[in-house]
Amino acid sequence: MADCVFCAIVRGDIPSSKVYEDEHVLAFRDINPLAPVHVVIVPKRHVANLNELDNLSEEEQLALLHACKKVAKICGIEESGYRIASNCGRDAAQSVQHLHVHVLGGGQLSVNMA
């Protein structure tokens, strides 16, 4: 999608602080971090949110999940612990209409942190 900010990041039109990339996903540091480590992982192919997950191949779906663990290892939070979260829709405060997963860690997280 031409007007999607995450699609623009995937294309390289908008710079990002890349943490991990493979053929299916791109992971980059969040510009407004909610934790010492806050990385956003997006599928390279546009789908709006988890409700459209079936529009991705099983390989793409698994790549998104496996990227969470890989990012945690790269960022040094694999052993201490991390949270993964994906907001889906307006009531969940999804701010960008492109499926994305947040990986948060690097310190004690609040129970209320999303």
Stockholm file with secondary structure:
# STOCKHOLM 1.0

chainA/1-114         MADCVFCAIVRGDIPSSKVYEDEHVLAFRDINPLAPVHVVIVPKRHVANLNELDNLSEEEQLALLHACKKVAKICGIEESGYRIASNCGRDAAQSVQHLHVHVLGGGQLSVNMA
#=GR chainA/1-114 SS CTTCHHHHHHHTSSCCCEEEECSSEEEEECSSCSSSEEEEEEESSCCCSGGGGGGSCHHHHHHHHHHHHHHHHHTTCTTTCEEEECCCSGGGTCCSSSCCEEEEESSCCCTTCC
#=GC SS_cons         CTTCHHHHHHHTSSCCCEEEECSSEEEEECSSCSSSEEEEEEESSCCCSGGGGGGSCHHHHHHHHHHHHHHHHHTTCTTTCEEEECCCSGGGTCCSSSCCEEEEESSCCCTTCC
//
